[in-house]
Amino acid sequence: MQYFSKQLKRLKTLCNASTLKKQFFDKPYEKYVLKIKNYKPKKLDKPDKVLNKISAWEGLEMIVSDIISQSNCGTEKCLEFGVEYGYSTVVFSNYFKQVIGVDLFTGDIHTANKNDIYEDVKTYLAEYRNIELIKADYREFINENHDNYNLIHVDIVHTYEDTFKCGLWSAEHAKCVIFHDTESFPDVKRAVRDIAKQSGKSFYNYPYFYGLGILY
């Protein structure tokens, strides 16, 4: 009888929430928490060419050169998922020999524009000879494309599922991958964190201008 009393007392102790957390979750959980590092630019560099369009990306052009340098990703080919009017696309054209922009150009649930702006964007970017635009859904593109890139920028519809799917493919096909809106859309940051864990890349976050997640 005394034996069963001791076991019952031990069971009650284990069932105590704080004790259970301390014994079974605290230390093991620490092993699986991905540390998000604060991105600290070593230099700010304004590119020579910037598109004269209002963009949520404005301000981030100052750290692109620094990202290329810190990640040591190279400057041959850049791929962008989510072009919209082409602000970030033009920024990348300052640093990469070839920039490919993939977009449906019809907006999404998170954009103000819902019209087809493909022809307009082609006109805006016509003078930038190293930019190629592809009118396609990202899923269509990644199913057919197996190339590798130096840097990939992901700025598509800001759901966890889409960001994770596009971002994981990107992490497997580029040395450096960057994601816009990690601060304004929690699902984007959560997806980037999970991509970093699965791909083995380090996750740096730049908290300004709606947030930029950087994996390399």
ROSE-4610 file (N, C-alpha, C; in Angstrom, 1 decimal, always signed):
// ROSE-4610
residu = [M/M/M/Q/Q/Q/Y/Y/Y/F/F/F/S/S/S/K/K/K/Q/Q/Q/L/L/L/K/K/K/R/R/R/L/L/L/K/K/K/T/T/T/L/L/L/C/C/C/N/N/N/A/A/A/S/S/S/T/T/T/L/L/L/K/K/K/K/K/K/Q/Q/Q/F/F/F/F/F/F/D/D/D/K/K/K/P/P/P/Y/Y/Y/E/E/E/K/K/K/Y/Y/Y/V/V/V/L/L/L/K/K/K/I/I/I/K/K/K/N/N/N/Y/Y/Y/K/K/K/P/P/P/K/K/K/K/K/K/L/L/L/D/D/D/K/K/K/P/P/P/D/D/D/K/K/K/V/V/V/L/L/L/N/N/N/K/K/K/I/I/I/S/S/S/A/A/A/W/W/W/E/E/E/G/G/G/L/L/L/E/E/E/M/M/M/I/I/I/V/V/V/S/S/S/D/D/D/I/I/I/I/I/I/S/S/S/Q/Q/Q/S/S/S/N/N/N/C/C/C/G/G/G/T/T/T/E/E/E/K/K/K/C/C/C/L/L/L/E/E/E/F/F/F/G/G/G/V/V/V/E/E/E/Y/Y/Y/G/G/G/Y/Y/Y/S/S/S/T/T/T/V/V/V/V/V/V/F/F/F/S/S/S/N/N/N/Y/Y/Y/F/F/F/K/K/K/Q/Q/Q/V/V/V/I/I/I/G/G/G/V/V/V/D/D/D/L/L/L/F/F/F/T/T/T/G/G/G/D/D/D/I/I/I/H/H/H/T/T/T/A/A/A/N/N/N/K/K/K/N/N/N/D/D/D/I/I/I/Y/Y/Y/E/E/E/D/D/D/V/V/V/K/K/K/T/T/T/Y/Y/Y/L/L/L/A/A/A/E/E/E/Y/Y/Y/R/R/R/N/N/N/I/I/I/E/E/E/L/L/L/I/I/I/K/K/K/A/A/A/D/D/D/Y/Y/Y/R/R/R/E/E/E/F/F/F/I/I/I/N/N/N/E/E/E/N/N/N/H/H/H/D/D/D/N/N/N/Y/Y/Y/N/N/N/L/L/L/I/I/I/H/H/H/V/V/V/D/D/D/I/I/I/V/V/V/H/H/H/T/T/T/Y/Y/Y/E/E/E/D/D/D/T/T/T/F/F/F/K/K/K/C/C/C/G/G/G/L/L/L/W/W/W/S/S/S/A/A/A/E/E/E/H/H/H/A/A/A/K/K/K/C/C/C/V/V/V/I/I/I/F/F/F/H/H/H/D/D/D/T/T/T/E/E/E/S/S/S/F/F/F/P/P/P/D/D/D/V/V/V/K/K/K/R/R/R/A/A/A/V/V/V/R/R/R/D/D/D/I/I/I/A/A/A/K/K/K/Q/Q/Q/S/S/S/G/G/G/K/K/K/S/S/S/F/F/F/Y/Y/Y/N/N/N/Y/Y/Y/P/P/P/Y/Y/Y/F/F/F/Y/Y/Y/G/G/G/L/L/L/G/G/G/I/I/I/L/L/L/Y/Y/Y]
num = [1/1/1/2/2/2/3/3/3/4/4/4/5/5/5/6/6/6/7/7/7/8/8/8/9/9/9/10/10/10/11/11/11/12/12/12/13/13/13/14/14/14/15/15/15/16/16/16/17/17/17/18/18/18/19/19/19/20/20/20/21/21/21/22/22/22/23/23/23/24/24/24/25/25/25/26/26/26/27/27/27/28/28/28/29/29/29/30/30/30/31/31/31/32/32/32/33/33/33/34/34/34/35/35/35/36/36/36/37/37/37/38/38/38/39/39/39/40/40/40/41/41/41/42/42/42/43/43/43/44/44/44/45/45/45/46/46/46/47/47/47/48/48/48/49/49/49/50/50/50/51/51/51/52/52/52/53/53/53/54/54/54/55/55/55/56/56/56/57/57/57/58/58/58/59/59/59/60/60/60/61/61/61/62/62/62/63/63/63/64/64/64/65/65/65/66/66/66/67/67/67/68/68/68/69/69/69/70/70/70/71/71/71/72/72/72/73/73/73/74/74/74/75/75/75/76/76/76/77/77/77/78/78/78/79/79/79/80/80/80/81/81/81/82/82/82/83/83/83/84/84/84/85/85/85/86/86/86/87/87/87/88/88/88/89/89/89/90/90/90/91/91/91/92/92/92/93/93/93/94/94/94/95/95/95/96/96/96/97/97/97/98/98/98/99/99/99/100/100/100/101/101/101/102/102/102/103/103/103/104/104/104/105/105/105/106/106/106/107/107/107/108/108/108/109/109/109/110/110/110/111/111/111/112/112/112/113/113/113/114/114/114/115/115/115/116/116/116/117/117/117/118/118/118/119/119/119/120/120/120/121/121/121/122/122/122/123/123/123/124/124/124/125/125/125/126/126/126/127/127/127/128/128/128/129/129/129/130/130/130/131/131/131/132/132/132/133/133/133/134/134/134/135/135/135/136/136/136/137/137/137/138/138/138/139/139/139/140/140/140/141/141/141/142/142/142/143/143/143/144/144/144/145/145/145/146/146/146/147/147/147/148/148/148/149/149/149/150/150/150/151/151/151/152/152/152/153/153/153/154/154/154/155/155/155/156/156/156/157/157/157/158/158/158/159/159/159/160/160/160/161/161/161/162/162/162/163/163/163/164/164/164/165/165/165/166/166/166/167/167/167/168/168/168/169/169/169/170/170/170/171/171/171/172/172/172/173/173/173/174/174/174/175/175/175/176/176/176/177/177/177/178/178/178/179/179/179/180/180/180/181/181/181/182/182/182/183/183/183/184/184/184/185/185/185/186/186/186/187/187/187/188/188/188/189/189/189/190/190/190/191/191/191/192/192/192/193/193/193/194/194/194/195/195/195/196/196/196/197/197/197/198/198/198/199/199/199/200/200/200/201/201/201/202/202/202/203/203/203/204/204/204/205/205/205/206/206/206/207/207/207/208/208/208/209/209/209/210/210/210/211/211/211/212/212/212/213/213/213/214/214/214/215/215/215/216/216/216]
x = [+0.8/+0.0/+0.9/+1.9/+2.8/+3.5/+3.8/+4.4/+3.5/+2.2/+1.2/+1.0/+1.1/+0.9/+2.1/+3.3/+4.5/+4.4/+3.9/+3.7/+2.7/+1.6/+0.5/+1.0/+1.8/+2.4/+3.3/+4.1/+5.0/+4.3/+3.2/+2.4/+1.8/+1.3/+0.7/+1.7/+3.0/+4.0/+4.3/+4.4/+4.7/+3.6/+2.4/+1.2/+1.1/+1.8/+1.9/+2.4/+1.7/+2.1/+3.5/+3.9/+5.2/+6.3/+6.0/+7.0/+7.2/+6.1/+6.1/+6.9/+6.6/+7.3/+8.8/+9.2/+10.6/+11.3/+10.7/+11.4/+11.4/+10.4/+10.2/+10.4/+10.2/+10.1/+11.2/+11.5/+12.4/+13.8/+14.5/+15.9/+15.8/+15.0/+15.0/+14.5/+13.5/+12.9/+14.0/+14.9/+15.9/+16.8/+16.9/+17.7/+17.1/+15.8/+15.0/+14.6/+14.9/+14.5/+15.6/+15.1/+16.0/+16.3/+17.5/+17.8/+17.8/+16.9/+16.9/+17.8/+18.8/+19.9/+19.5/+19.8/+19.6/+20.6/+20.1/+21.0/+21.6/+22.9/+23.6/+24.4/+24.0/+24.8/+26.1/+27.1/+28.4/+28.6/+27.7/+27.8/+26.4/+26.1/+24.9/+25.3/+24.7/+25.1/+23.9/+23.7/+22.6/+22.9/+22.2/+22.5/+22.3/+23.0/+22.9/+21.5/+20.9/+19.6/+18.5/+17.5/+16.4/+15.1/+14.1/+12.9/+12.1/+11.6/+10.8/+9.3/+9.2/+7.8/+7.7/+6.6/+6.4/+6.4/+7.1/+7.2/+7.4/+6.8/+7.1/+8.5/+9.2/+10.6/+11.6/+11.1/+12.0/+12.7/+14.0/+14.8/+15.7/+15.2/+16.0/+17.1/+16.9/+18.0/+19.3/+19.3/+20.6/+21.4/+20.8/+21.6/+21.8/+21.4/+21.5/+23.0/+23.8/+25.2/+25.9/+25.4/+26.0/+25.6/+24.4/+23.9/+24.7/+25.0/+25.8/+27.2/+27.7/+29.1/+29.1/+28.2/+28.2/+27.9/+27.0/+26.6/+27.6/+28.4/+29.4/+28.7/+27.5/+26.7/+27.0/+27.8/+28.1/+27.1/+27.5/+26.6/+26.3/+26.2/+25.9/+24.4/+23.6/+22.1/+21.3/+20.3/+19.3/+17.9/+17.2/+15.8/+14.9/+13.8/+12.8/+11.4/+10.8/+9.4/+8.6/+7.8/+7.0/+7.6/+7.3/+7.9/+7.1/+5.8/+4.8/+5.3/+5.6/+6.0/+7.5/+8.3/+9.7/+10.7/+10.3/+11.2/+12.4/+12.2/+13.3/+14.0/+13.3/+13.9/+15.0/+14.7/+15.7/+16.9/+16.6/+17.7/+18.6/+18.1/+19.0/+19.8/+19.2/+19.9/+21.2/+21.4/+22.6/+23.8/+23.4/+24.5/+24.6/+23.6/+23.7/+23.7/+24.5/+24.6/+23.2/+22.5/+21.2/+20.1/+19.0/+17.9/+16.6/+16.0/+14.8/+13.7/+12.6/+11.5/+10.3/+9.7/+8.6/+7.4/+6.3/+5.1/+3.9/+2.7/+1.5/+1.1/+1.6/+1.3/-0.2/-0.9/-2.3/-2.7/-1.6/-1.9/-2.3/-2.5/-3.0/-3.9/-4.2/-5.1/-4.5/-3.2/-2.5/-2.0/-2.3/-1.9/-3.1/-2.8/-3.9/-4.3/-3.3/-3.6/-4.2/-5.2/-5.8/-5.9/-5.3/-5.4/-4.1/-4.2/-3.0/-2.1/-0.9/+0.0/+1.2/+1.2/+2.3/+2.9/+2.1/+2.5/+3.1/+2.5/+3.0/+4.4/+4.6/+5.9/+6.9/+6.6/+7.5/+8.0/+7.1/+7.5/+8.4/+8.1/+8.9/+10.3/+10.4/+11.8/+12.5/+11.9/+12.5/+14.0/+14.3/+15.7/+16.7/+16.3/+17.2/+17.4/+18.5/+18.7/+19.0/+19.4/+19.8/+18.6/+17.4/+16.2/+15.3/+14.9/+14.0/+12.7/+11.6/+10.3/+9.6/+9.1/+8.4/+7.0/+6.0/+4.6/+4.1/+4.2/+3.9/+3.7/+2.9/+2.7/+4.0/+4.4/+5.7/+5.7/+4.5/+4.4/+4.7/+4.2/+4.5/+6.0/+6.6/+8.0/+8.9/+8.7/+9.5/+9.4/+8.2/+8.0/+8.8/+9.1/+9.8/+11.3/+11.7/+13.0/+13.9/+15.1/+16.0/+17.4/+17.4/+18.7/+19.0/+20.3/+20.7/+21.0/+20.9/+21.0/+21.9/+22.4/+23.3/+22.4/+21.3/+20.4/+19.0/+18.0/+16.6/+15.8/+15.0/+14.1/+12.7/+12.1/+10.7/+9.8/+8.9/+7.9/+6.6/+6.0/+4.8/+3.6/+2.5/+1.4/+1.8/+1.5/+2.1/+1.4/+1.2/+0.6/+1.8/+1.6/+2.6/+2.9/+1.8/+2.0/+2.7/+2.4/+3.0/+4.5/+4.7/+6.0/+6.9/+6.4/+7.2/+7.6/+6.6/+6.8/+7.8/+7.5/+8.4/+9.8/+9.8/+11.0/+11.9/+11.3/+12.1/+12.8/+12.0/+12.6/+13.8/+13.6/+14.6/+15.8/+15.6/+16.8/+17.6/+16.9/+17.6/+18.3/+18.0/+18.5/+19.3/+19.6/+20.4/+21.2/+22.4/+23.2/+22.5/+21.9/+21.3/+19.8/+18.9/+17.5/+17.0/+16.3/+15.7/+14.2/+13.5/+12.1/+11.6/+10.8/+10.2/+9.0/+8.8/+7.6/+7.6/+8.8/+8.9/+8.3/+8.3/+7.7/+6.3/+5.8/+4.4/+3.5/+4.1/+3.3/+3.9/+3.4/+4.0/+4.1/+3.2/+3.2/+4.4/+4.9/+6.1/+7.3/+7.4/+8.6/+8.5/+7.4/+7.3/+7.7/+7.3/+7.7/+9.2/+9.8/+11.2/+12.0/+11.5/+12.1/+12.1/+11.0/+10.9/+11.8/+11.9/+12.7/+14.2/+14.6/+15.9/+16.2/+15.3/+15.5/+15.7/+14.8/+14.9/+16.1/+16.5/+17.6/+18.9/+19.0/+20.3/+20.9/+20.2/+20.7/+20.5/+21.3/+21.1/+20.1/+19.3/+18.2/+18.6/+18.8/+19.1/+17.8/+17.4/+16.3/+16.6/+16.3/+16.5/+15.1/+14.9/+13.5/+12.9/+13.7/+13.2/+12.5/+11.7/+11.0/+10.2/+9.4/+8.5/+9.2/+10.5/+11.2/+11.7/+13.0/+13.6/+14.3/+13.8/+14.4/+15.5/+16.7/+17.9/+18.4/+18.4/+19.0/+20.2/+21.3/+22.5/+23.3]
y = [-1.2/+0.0/+1.3/+1.2/+2.4/+2.6/+1.5/+1.6/+2.4/+2.0/+2.7/+4.1/+4.4/+5.8/+6.7/+6.1/+6.8/+7.1/+6.0/+6.1/+7.2/+7.2/+8.1/+9.6/+9.8/+11.1/+11.5/+10.6/+10.9/+11.3/+10.5/+10.8/+12.2/+12.6/+13.9/+15.0/+14.8/+15.7/+15.9/+14.7/+14.8/+15.5/+15.4/+16.0/+17.5/+18.0/+19.4/+20.1/+21.1/+21.7/+22.2/+23.0/+23.6/+22.6/+21.5/+20.4/+19.7/+19.4/+18.7/+19.5/+20.8/+21.6/+21.6/+21.7/+21.8/+20.5/+19.4/+18.1/+17.6/+17.9/+17.3/+18.2/+19.6/+20.4/+21.5/+22.1/+23.2/+23.0/+22.1/+21.8/+21.2/+20.1/+19.5/+20.5/+21.4/+22.3/+23.3/+23.7/+24.6/+24.2/+22.9/+22.3/+22.5/+22.7/+22.8/+24.2/+25.1/+26.5/+27.1/+27.6/+28.2/+29.7/+30.1/+31.4/+32.3/+33.3/+34.3/+35.4/+35.6/+36.6/+37.9/+39.0/+40.3/+40.7/+41.1/+41.4/+42.8/+42.9/+44.2/+44.5/+45.4/+45.8/+46.4/+46.1/+46.7/+48.0/+48.1/+49.3/+49.6/+50.8/+51.2/+51.8/+51.3/+51.7/+51.9/+53.1/+53.4/+53.1/+52.2/+51.8/+53.0/+52.9/+54.0/+54.1/+52.9/+52.9/+52.5/+53.4/+53.1/+53.5/+52.6/+52.9/+54.0/+54.9/+56.0/+55.6/+54.7/+54.2/+54.0/+54.3/+54.1/+52.6/+52.2/+50.8/+50.5/+49.5/+49.1/+48.6/+48.3/+47.9/+49.0/+50.2/+51.4/+51.5/+51.6/+51.6/+50.4/+49.3/+48.0/+48.0/+48.9/+49.0/+49.3/+49.9/+50.4/+49.2/+48.0/+46.9/+45.8/+45.9/+44.8/+44.4/+45.5/+45.3/+44.6/+45.0/+44.4/+43.0/+42.6/+41.2/+40.4/+40.8/+40.1/+39.9/+40.9/+40.8/+39.8/+40.0/+39.2/+37.7/+37.4/+36.1/+35.4/+36.3/+35.8/+34.9/+35.4/+34.6/+34.7/+35.8/+35.9/+36.8/+37.2/+38.2/+37.9/+36.6/+36.2/+36.3/+35.5/+35.4/+35.6/+36.5/+36.7/+36.4/+35.7/+35.4/+36.0/+36.6/+37.2/+36.7/+36.2/+35.8/+36.9/+37.6/+38.7/+40.1/+40.5/+41.7/+43.0/+42.8/+44.0/+45.0/+46.2/+47.3/+47.3/+46.5/+46.3/+47.1/+47.6/+48.5/+47.6/+46.5/+45.7/+45.0/+44.7/+44.1/+45.1/+46.3/+47.3/+47.4/+47.4/+47.4/+46.3/+45.1/+43.9/+44.0/+44.7/+44.9/+45.7/+46.4/+47.1/+46.2/+45.0/+44.2/+42.8/+42.4/+41.1/+41.2/+40.3/+40.3/+40.0/+39.1/+38.7/+38.7/+39.3/+39.3/+38.8/+37.8/+37.2/+37.4/+38.1/+38.4/+37.6/+36.8/+35.9/+36.5/+36.7/+37.2/+37.0/+36.9/+36.9/+38.3/+39.3/+40.7/+41.0/+40.3/+40.6/+40.8/+40.9/+41.2/+39.9/+40.1/+39.0/+39.5/+38.7/+39.1/+40.2/+40.3/+41.3/+42.6/+42.7/+43.9/+44.8/+46.0/+47.0/+46.8/+46.5/+46.4/+45.0/+44.9/+43.6/+43.5/+44.5/+44.5/+43.9/+43.5/+43.0/+44.2/+44.2/+45.3/+44.9/+43.7/+43.2/+44.1/+44.6/+45.4/+46.8/+47.3/+48.5/+48.3/+47.2/+46.9/+46.6/+46.0/+45.8/+47.1/+48.1/+49.4/+50.1/+50.0/+50.6/+50.1/+48.8/+48.2/+48.0/+48.5/+48.2/+48.7/+49.7/+50.3/+49.4/+48.5/+47.7/+46.4/+46.3/+45.2/+43.9/+43.9/+42.6/+42.1/+42.7/+42.2/+41.4/+40.2/+39.4/+39.1/+39.4/+39.2/+38.0/+37.2/+35.9/+36.0/+36.0/+36.1/+34.6/+34.3/+32.9/+32.9/+31.8/+31.5/+30.9/+31.2/+30.6/+29.1/+28.5/+27.0/+26.4/+27.1/+26.6/+26.7/+27.8/+28.1/+27.1/+26.8/+25.9/+24.4/+24.1/+22.8/+22.5/+23.5/+23.4/+23.8/+24.5/+25.1/+24.4/+24.1/+23.4/+24.1/+25.4/+26.1/+26.6/+26.9/+27.5/+29.0/+29.7/+31.1/+31.6/+32.8/+33.3/+33.8/+34.5/+35.1/+35.0/+34.6/+34.6/+35.5/+36.3/+37.1/+36.6/+36.4/+35.9/+37.0/+37.5/+38.5/+38.3/+37.1/+36.6/+36.8/+36.2/+36.3/+35.8/+36.6/+36.4/+35.3/+34.2/+33.1/+32.2/+31.4/+30.5/+29.4/+28.9/+27.7/+28.2/+29.3/+29.7/+30.2/+30.9/+31.3/+30.1/+29.1/+27.9/+27.2/+26.9/+26.1/+26.8/+28.1/+28.8/+29.0/+29.3/+29.6/+28.4/+27.2/+26.0/+25.6/+25.7/+25.5/+26.5/+27.7/+28.8/+28.5/+28.0/+27.7/+26.5/+25.7/+24.5/+24.9/+26.1/+26.5/+27.8/+28.3/+29.6/+29.6/+30.2/+30.3/+31.3/+32.3/+33.3/+33.5/+33.5/+33.8/+34.9/+35.8/+36.9/+37.0/+37.3/+37.3/+38.7/+39.4/+40.6/+40.4/+41.4/+41.4/+40.4/+40.1/+39.3/+39.9/+41.3/+42.0/+42.3/+42.6/+42.9/+41.7/+40.5/+39.3/+38.2/+37.9/+36.9/+35.5/+35.2/+33.9/+33.8/+34.9/+34.9/+34.6/+35.3/+35.0/+33.5/+33.0/+31.6/+30.7/+31.0/+30.1/+30.2/+31.4/+31.5/+30.8/+30.8/+30.1/+28.6/+28.1/+26.7/+26.3/+27.1/+26.9/+26.8/+27.7/+27.7/+26.4/+26.0/+24.7/+23.6/+23.5/+22.4/+22.4/+23.6/+23.7/+23.8/+24.1/+24.2/+25.6/+26.5/+27.9/+28.7/+29.7/+30.6/+31.7/+32.1/+33.0/+34.4/+35.4/+36.7/+37.6/+38.4/+39.3/+40.7/+41.5/+42.9/+43.5/+44.2/+44.5/+45.8/+46.5/+47.7/+47.6/+48.6/+48.6/+47.3/+47.0/+45.8/+44.5/+44.5/+43.3/+42.6/+42.1/+41.3/+40.1/+39.0/+37.7/+37.3/+37.0/+36.7/+35.3/+34.4/+33.0/+32.8/+32.3/+31.9/+31.0]
z = [+0.0/+0.0/+0.0/+0.8/+0.8/-0.5/-1.2/-2.6/-3.5/-3.5/-4.4/-4.1/-2.8/-2.3/-2.9/-2.8/-3.3/-4.8/-5.6/-7.0/-7.4/-6.6/-6.9/-6.6/-5.6/-5.3/-6.4/-6.9/-8.0/-9.3/-9.5/-10.7/-10.6/-9.4/-9.3/-9.5/-9.1/-9.3/-10.7/-11.5/-12.9/-13.7/-13.2/-13.9/-13.6/-12.6/-12.4/-13.7/-14.2/-15.5/-15.5/-14.5/-14.5/-14.3/-13.5/-13.4/-14.7/-15.4/-16.6/-17.7/-17.7/-18.7/-18.4/-17.1/-16.7/-17.1/-16.8/-16.9/-18.4/-19.1/-20.4/-21.6/-21.4/-22.6/-22.6/-21.4/-21.5/-22.2/-21.7/-22.2/-23.6/-23.8/-25.1/-26.2/-25.8/-26.8/-27.3/-26.4/-26.7/-27.9/-28.0/-29.1/-30.5/-30.5/-31.8/-32.1/-31.2/-31.5/-32.4/-33.6/-34.5/-34.1/-33.9/-33.5/-34.7/-34.7/-35.8/-35.4/-36.3/-36.0/-36.6/-35.9/-36.4/-37.5/-38.7/-39.7/-39.5/-39.5/-39.3/-40.5/-41.4/-42.5/-42.1/-42.9/-42.6/-43.4/-44.5/-45.3/-45.9/-46.2/-46.9/-48.2/-49.3/-50.6/-51.5/-52.0/-52.8/-54.3/-54.9/-56.3/-57.3/-58.4/-59.4/-60.0/-60.3/-61.0/-60.0/-59.9/-59.1/-59.8/-59.8/-60.6/-59.8/-60.6/-60.0/-59.8/-58.9/-58.5/-57.0/-56.4/-55.0/-54.7/-53.7/-53.4/-51.9/-51.4/-50.0/-49.8/-50.9/-50.9/-50.7/-50.9/-50.8/-49.5/-49.5/-48.3/-48.3/-48.8/-48.8/-49.8/-50.8/-51.9/-51.3/-50.1/-49.5/-49.0/-48.8/-48.2/-49.1/-50.4/-51.3/-51.6/-51.8/-52.0/-50.8/-49.7/-48.4/-48.3/-48.6/-48.6/-49.5/-50.7/-51.7/-51.1/-50.5/-49.9/-48.7/-47.8/-46.6/-46.8/-47.8/-48.1/-49.1/-49.7/-50.8/-51.8/-52.3/-53.2/-54.6/-55.0/-56.4/-57.1/-58.3/-59.0/-60.5/-60.8/-62.1/-62.4/-61.6/-61.9/-60.7/-60.8/-59.8/-60.3/-59.4/-59.8/-58.8/-59.3/-58.4/-58.6/-57.5/-57.5/-56.9/-57.7/-57.3/-57.7/-58.9/-59.5/-59.2/-59.3/-59.2/-60.2/-59.8/-60.8/-61.1/-60.4/-60.8/-60.0/-58.8/-58.0/-57.6/-57.0/-56.5/-57.7/-58.8/-60.0/-60.5/-60.6/-61.1/-60.1/-58.8/-57.8/-58.1/-58.3/-58.5/-59.8/-60.8/-62.1/-62.0/-60.9/-60.6/-60.3/-59.8/-59.2/-59.9/-60.6/-61.2/-62.8/-63.4/-64.8/-65.5/-64.9/-65.4/-64.3/-64.5/-63.5/-64.2/-63.6/-64.1/-63.1/-63.6/-62.8/-63.2/-62.2/-62.4/-61.7/-62.4/-61.8/-62.7/-62.2/-63.0/-63.4/-62.6/-62.9/-62.8/-62.0/-61.8/-60.3/-59.5/-58.1/-57.3/-56.0/-55.2/-54.1/-53.1/-52.0/-51.1/-51.2/-50.3/-51.1/-52.4/-53.1/-53.4/-53.6/-53.9/-55.4/-56.2/-57.7/-58.0/-58.7/-59.2/-60.7/-61.4/-62.8/-63.4/-64.7/-65.4/-65.8/-65.2/-65.4/-66.2/-66.8/-67.5/-68.5/-69.4/-70.5/-70.0/-68.9/-68.3/-67.7/-67.0/-66.4/-67.4/-68.5/-69.6/-70.1/-70.2/-70.7/-69.7/-68.4/-67.3/-67.3/-67.6/-67.4/-68.8/-69.9/-71.2/-71.3/-70.6/-70.8/-70.0/-69.2/-68.4/-69.1/-69.9/-70.8/-70.2/-68.9/-68.2/-67.4/-67.6/-67.0/-67.9/-67.5/-68.3/-67.5/-68.0/-67.3/-67.9/-66.9/-67.3/-66.7/-67.5/-67.0/-66.6/-65.4/-65.0/-63.5/-63.0/-61.6/-61.1/-59.9/-59.4/-59.4/-59.2/-59.1/-60.5/-61.5/-62.9/-63.1/-62.7/-63.0/-62.3/-61.0/-60.2/-60.7/-61.2/-61.7/-63.0/-63.7/-65.0/-65.0/-64.0/-63.9/-62.9/-63.3/-62.4/-62.4/-62.8/-62.8/-61.3/-61.2/-59.9/-60.1/-59.0/-59.0/-57.9/-58.0/-56.9/-55.8/-56.2/-55.2/-55.7/-54.8/-55.2/-54.2/-54.7/-53.9/-54.0/-52.8/-52.8/-52.2/-52.9/-52.5/-53.1/-52.9/-53.5/-52.5/-52.7/-51.8/-50.4/-49.4/-48.1/-47.2/-47.7/-46.9/-46.5/-45.5/-45.0/-46.1/-46.6/-47.6/-48.8/-49.4/-50.7/-50.4/-49.3/-49.0/-48.7/-48.0/-47.7/-49.0/-49.8/-51.0/-52.0/-52.2/-53.1/-52.5/-51.2/-50.5/-50.3/-50.1/-50.0/-51.3/-52.4/-53.7/-53.9/-53.5/-53.7/-52.9/-51.7/-50.8/-51.4/-52.2/-52.8/-54.1/-54.6/-55.9/-55.9/-54.7/-54.6/-53.3/-53.3/-52.1/-51.1/-51.6/-50.8/-51.2/-50.3/-50.5/-49.6/-50.1/-49.3/-49.5/-48.4/-48.3/-47.8/-48.5/-48.0/-47.1/-46.2/-45.3/-44.2/-43.6/-42.5/-41.2/-41.2/-40.0/-40.2/-41.4/-41.5/-41.7/-42.0/-42.2/-41.4/-40.2/-39.3/-40.0/-40.9/-41.6/-42.5/-43.0/-43.8/-43.0/-41.8/-40.9/-40.5/-40.2/-39.7/-40.8/-42.0/-43.2/-43.4/-43.3/-43.5/-42.4/-41.2/-40.1/-40.4/-40.8/-41.1/-42.3/-43.3/-44.4/-44.0/-43.1/-42.6/-41.9/-41.0/-40.3/-41.2/-42.3/-43.2/-44.1/-44.5/-45.5/-44.9/-43.6/-42.9/-43.0/-43.6/-43.8/-42.5/-42.3/-41.2/-41.6/-40.6/-40.8/-40.1/-41.0/-40.5/-40.9/-39.9/-40.2/-40.1/-41.1/-41.1/-40.8/-39.7/-39.2/-39.8/-40.7/-41.2/-42.6/-42.9/-44.2/-44.5/-43.4/-43.4/-43.2/-43.1/-42.7/-44.0/-43.8/-44.9/-44.3/-44.6/-44.1/-45.1/-44.5/-45.4/-45.0/-45.9/-45.6/-46.4/-45.8/-46.5/-45.5]
